[in-house]
Amino acid sequence: MPQYKRIFPAQKPLWIAGLIIVLLGSCRDADFPMDAEVGEELSGGQVTVFDAGPNAFGQQAPGLEGLQELEFFVGNSFFNQNWVVAPASAAARDGLGPLFNARSCSGCHFKDGRGRAPQFDGELSTGFLVRLATQNGRSPDPVYGGQLQDQAIPGVAVEGSVSISYGELTGRFPDGQAYSLRTPQYAIHATGYGNLASDLTFSPRVANQMPGLGLLEAIDAHDILARADAGDMDGDGVSGRPNYVWNVVSQSMTLGRFGWKANQPTLRQQTAGAFLGDMGITTSLFPNENCSASQQDCAAAPVGGSPEISDDDLRKVVLYVKTLAVPARRDWETQEVLLGKFKFAQIGCTACHTPSFVTGIDPEIPALSAQHIRPYTDLLLHDMGEGLGDGRPDFEATGNEWRTPPLWGIGLFGQVNSHTYYLHDGRARNLEEAILWHAGEGQRANDRYQALSKGDRQAILTFLKSL
């Protein structure tokens, strides 16, 4: 039987929003006109490039040393070129699958940007996948594993496909302006290996933008943990806590930073995991093909070596991922953007979207060290409420918890990827819808946003588009 999940946001009574209007209304012009901070346009510090065009996310970080510049382009080649079925004359790039979601890294991260959900039934992965789990989210499906693959090499059955339909949930701001939110409903069908588990839960995910990942990895763990407030001791309604995840290299539990639930500790492990889970390419970190015991055709398929990408080539891909520069801010000095920045902080958004950090020391890439960056994330987990919950725990993350995503680059999705779909599954069609989906720890900021005047709401959106 198809598996369904319908998701709705939590709503607050309008009288609460009306009260907040009174509390916030007198503060609008307290500090205006304002000046931008010195260097505010340099979101990635010195690892910033001034490019607001279609290739804004694919630029090399300034300041690479020695062979790093050359290896960046070698990593770029492995990131963008398709893998092929083994055996092949291109021995360094064979071993695709047997089960997979994409033929290349750029198949999910087109132009190093953001994926999107399929727009029609039968459309193959465009940076979208579905995680699977059973036993209250703690175990993979015994047949289909932890991720549904919608493509396969010849002679191997595809695991299945996903269809999405959307309802509309309508509402109004206290000032009378109407809004509508898409409520997604998912179905898995055409399964190739029998029935899915009866207690299956699944979590749709879109691929995130790539710039600045090396800078996030260079943030000292102590600076991340200093933002945690698991018991909400300061009473602001926001807790935030770290995810501790399995590090396959150190064979220990370490701080998670990457992925929608901060379930990966390093860019090397994140990249190796994507090679296996998304393309079926084995590495020394994950040497076994992603075939379950029930998938005999998958297990019998030819492989492209052991592992299918060498440690040296994997290192170059990681270097490429690690040294993608952050695009600079646009219009950061305008009063509209500065008002939006002020209101963004005033209503409490910066409780999770921490504006800035100074990176620590990166022993391999000095250009990433001691940089004043403005990613607007704390890299911590936050309960975002039932509406956005997927019911799938991930290490210490609960089914309602998500890592605060970095906001740098979000104003360029339309330029780079020709869409403006936000949140972990792309349900939000624009930035305002993404805000309105915030519940749980984000509900207070959501309420305050709704209580603002239309002009102040627009100023916040203009600020976000400048990032």
N, C-alpha and C positions, 0 to 999 in steps of 0.2 A: 504493500500500500504506500502511496506517496506520503511523505512526511511534511507537515505544515507547521508554520509558526506565524502568528499574527502579533504585531507589536504596536502598542499605543502609548503615548506620553502621559505622564501625570499632569494634571491641571490644578491650578490654585484658584480659589474664589477671587472674583474681581475686586472685592472690597480691600483685600490685602494689597493689590497693586495700587488701588486708589490711595491708600494710606501712605505707600511708599512715595507716590507723587508729591505729597505734602512734605515728606522728610527730605527728598532730594531736590525739589524744585528750586529752593533758594540758593543752591550751591553752584548753579551753572556757570556763572561768570566770575566766580571768586578770584581766579588766577589768570584772567585773560585781559589783554593779549598775552600769549605765551611764546617762549622761544624754544626751539628744539635743543636737545642735549648735544654737546660736542661729540661728533662722530656717530650720531644716532643712525645715520644712513648706512653705516657699515655693519650690517647684521652679523656678518661673520668675522668682524675685526679686520685684520689684514688679509684674511682668506675670503675676501668679498670681491665680486666682479660687477661691473656696471653693464649689465645686459638684461633688457626687459623684453627680448624677442622670443621667438619659438625655441631657441637653443639656450635659454637662460639657465637651465638646470644642468647643462652638460659641459660646463667650463672647468678647465684645470685650475686647481688652487695656485695662486701666486706663491713663489718662494720655494718650490721644490728643488732639491739638491741632487747633484750627480746624476746617476742613472734613473732617478725617480721620474723625471720628465719623460724619458723614453718608455719606461715601464708603465706609466700611465696610459700611453697609447696602445701598448700591447694588451693591457687589461681591458681597455675600451673595446678592442677587437674581440676579445673573448666574451665580453658583455653583450655585444651587439650581434655577432654572427650566429646563425642557426647551427645547432648540433644536428647530426645526421645519424641514421640507423647504422649499427655495426653489423658486419665489418665494412669498412669503407677505406678508400685511398687516403682520405684525410684522417689519419689515425689519431691525430691530436684532438679531433672534434667529433669522434664517433662514440656511440654508446647511448644515444637518445632513448629515453624510456626504460623499459617497455611501456610503462604507464606515465603520462605526463599531462601538464596543463599548458606548457609553453615550450617552444623550441629554442628560446634564447632568454637571457635575462631581460633584454629590452622588449620581449614579447609581453611582459607584465609592466615594465617600467619604460614605456615608450618615451624617447627623448629624456630619459632619466627622470620621468615625471610620474604622475599618478594614474592608477588604473581606474576602471569604472565597471559597473555591473553590466551584464548583457542587456541589450536594448530590444532584443526579440528572441523568441524561442529558437534554439538551434545555433545561435551565435556562439562561436568558440571563445575561449578565455581571452579577455582583454585586460588582464591585470585583476582578475576576480577569481576567487576560489572559495571552497566551502570546507571548513574543518569539521570533523566528525568525532563523536564521543558517545560512550555508553556508561552505564553504572553511575548515573548522576554526574556525568561529565568527566569521569576520572580515567576511563579506559578507551582505547580506540575500538572502532567496530571490528569484530573478529574476522570479517571477510574483507572489508573495504579500507581498513586501517584508519589513520587519523586525518586523511585528506582525500576528498573525492577527485579523481583524475578523469577529465572529460575527453581525453585524447589517448591514443595508443598507436604503437607501430603496427605494420601489417602482420596479420596472424594472431594478434592479441586483442581480446575483447575490451572495449571501453568500459570503464566502471559505471558510467551513467551520465546524465545531464541534469541541469538545474533550470527550472523555469521560474520566473518572477512575475507576480502581478501586484498592482498597487491600488490601494484604496486612498481616500482623501479624508483627512480629519480637519475640520474647519474650526476656526475660532476668531475672536476679535480682540484687539488691544483695548485697553480702557478708553482710549480716545476715539474708538469706533472703527479704526482701520481693520479690515478683514485680513486673515491669513489662512493658509491651508498647508498641511503637512502630509507627505506621502507615507502611508503605512504599508510596508512590504509584506508580501506573503510568498513563501518559497515552497517549491515542490521538487523532489528528486524523483526522477523516473527513468525508464529505459535502462534499468540496472543490468549489468552484464554477468553478474556472478550470484544471482539469487537474491533473496530478500535481505533488506537492511535489518539491523537489530531492532527489536520491538521497542526498546527504551532509548532509541537514538536521539541525541540532540545534535544540532549542527549550527555552525557559526559562519555566516558569510563574511568575507574580508576582501577589501580592495587594496591593491599595492600602493604604498606611500611614495611620496616624492623623495629623491635621493640626496639632494644637496646638504652639506654640512654634517653628515653622519660622523666623519672623523673628529669633528669638533665636539660633538656630543660624547663620543667615546673618551675624549681627552679631559672631560670634566672630572675633577677629583671626586671619588665616591663620598668623601666626608661632606663635600658641599651639597651633594644630592640628599644625603641622609639628614643633614641639618634642616632641610625643609619638611621632613616627615613630622606628622602630628597625629599618630594613629588614634589617640584618644580624644582628639579635638580639644586639647587643653586650653587653647586660646579662645574657645567658644565662638569661632567665626563660622561654624557649620561645615567646615572643610577639614578633613583629616589628612589624607594622603599618606600612603605607606609604600615601602619598597617591595618589589617582588624578588625573592631569592630563588634562583633557578639552577639547573644542573649544568655545570661547565664540563664538557667532555674532555677538554685538554687537561685541566687541573684535577679532574675527577672529584669535584667538590661543589657545594652549593655556593654560588656567588651572586652578586647584585645583577639583576636584569635591567637592561636599558632599552632594548630594541624590540620591535614588534608591537602590535596593537595592545597586548597585555604585558609588555616588558618581559617576554618569555625567553629572550636571548641575551646572553651576557656580553658577547663580543661581536664585532663585525665579521670576524673570521668564521665563527660558528653560525652566525646568521646567514652568511653567504653560502657556506657548505650545506646548511639545512635547506636553503632555497634550491641549490643545485639538485639535491636528492628529491625533495618533495615536489618541486615544480617541474623539473626536467628529467628526473630519473637518472641523474649523473652522480656516480659515486665518488667519494673523496676519502682521504685517509681518516677523516673525522667520522664519516658515515659510510663505511665500506660495503654495506649490504644493500642490494636492490630493494625497492619498495614493493615487493610482491608478498602477499599473504600466503599461508599454506593452502588456501582454497583456490589460488590463482595459478594453476599448473602451467597454462600457456605463457603466463608472464615469467614464471621461474625458468622455463625452458628456452626462453628467447636468448639470442646471442648478446654478449656484452662487449664493451669497447675497452677492455683492459681492466686491471685491478690495482689502483682505482682508475676511473675513467677520465679524471682530470688530475694531473700531477700536482704535487705540493707547490712546485715553483710557479706553475700557471695559476693555481688557486691564489697564491700570494699576490700575483700581479693583478688579479681581479679585485682582491680585497684592497690593494693599494689604490686602484681606480675608484672604487666605491668610497674609500676613506678620504680621498682628496678632491672630490667634486666641490667646487666653490659655491658659496651662498650668493644669490643675487642681491644687489643693493636695494635699499628702499627707494620708492618713488614718492614725490610730493610730501616728504617728511616735514618740511618746514611750513606748510600751509596751515592757516588757522583752523580750517575744517578738520584736517588730520590731527592736529594737536588737541582740539576739543574732543575728538573721538578717543584719542589716547587717554585723556584725562577722565572721560566718562567710563571707559573700559576699566580703568583702575578703581574708580569711585564705586561702581556697582559690584565690585568684588571679583572680577574675572582674573586678576593677577594673583589671586590666592592659589590658583593652580597653574596658570600660564605665567610662570615666573619670567619677568622681562629679560634678565641678563645674568650671565655667569662670567667668570674669568677661568679659562681652561688651565689645567695643570701642565705637566711636562710630558710630552710624547717622545719617548726615546728613539723612535724610528723616523718620525717626520717632524723635525723641529719647527716647521712652518705652522703647525697646529698648536704649539705651546704658547702659554701666557697670552692668549687672545681674549679681548673683551668682546663677547658675543651676545647677541640678543635673539635667542631662539623662541622665547615665550613658551617654555615648558619647564616643568619640574622633574620630568621623567619618573614620576611616582604614579601609583595606582589610586584611582578615585572611584567611589560608587556613584554611578551615573543614573541609577534608578532602574525600575523594571522595564520602562519603555525601550531603553537601549540595551538591556541585558540579553545575553545569549544563552544563559543557563549552563555555560561550559567553563568550569574552573580551569586555570592554567597555572600549575605550581601553586603559589600562595594567592593568586588572583581569584576572586570569586566570579560567579557568572554575571554579576552586575558591575564589575570593576574593569576599568580601562586605563591604560597609561595616558597621561596628558600628551596629546600630539604636539610637536613643534609647529608654530604658526608661520615661521619664515617661509616665504615662497607661495603662500596660499592665494595671494592676489594675482598670481601669474598662471594659475591652472588653465584659464581660458586661452591664454597665449600659447602655452606649451602643449596642452593636451586637448584643446577645443571642447572643454566641458567645465562645469563648475559644480561637480557633485562632491559632497563632503560627508564626513563621518565614516565609521569603519566599514559600512556597507554601501556607501554612496547614496543613501536615501534622501539626504538633504540636497535640494536643487540649487541652493544658494547659501550664502553665509548666514542670513537671517534665519532660515529654517534650521540650520545647524545649532544656532543659539537656542531656538525655541524647543529643541529636543532635549536640552539639558534638564535633568531632574536629579534626584538624590542630592549629592553634595553641590551640584550645580543649580539646584532649584532656586536658591536665594538670589543668585545673579540673574537667572532667567526672569524671576518676578520683577527685579529692579529694572531690568532692560525693558520689559513690557510697560512699566510705569513711566518711562521717560517720554518726553515729547517726541513727535515724529522727527523733528529736526535733530534731536540728540541721538535718536536711534540711527538715523542716517549718518551722522558723524562717526559713530562707532563702526559702521559698515565701511565707510570711506577710509578710516584708519586701518581696518583689517585688510582692505584691498591694497594698502600701501606696503604691506609687509612682504 
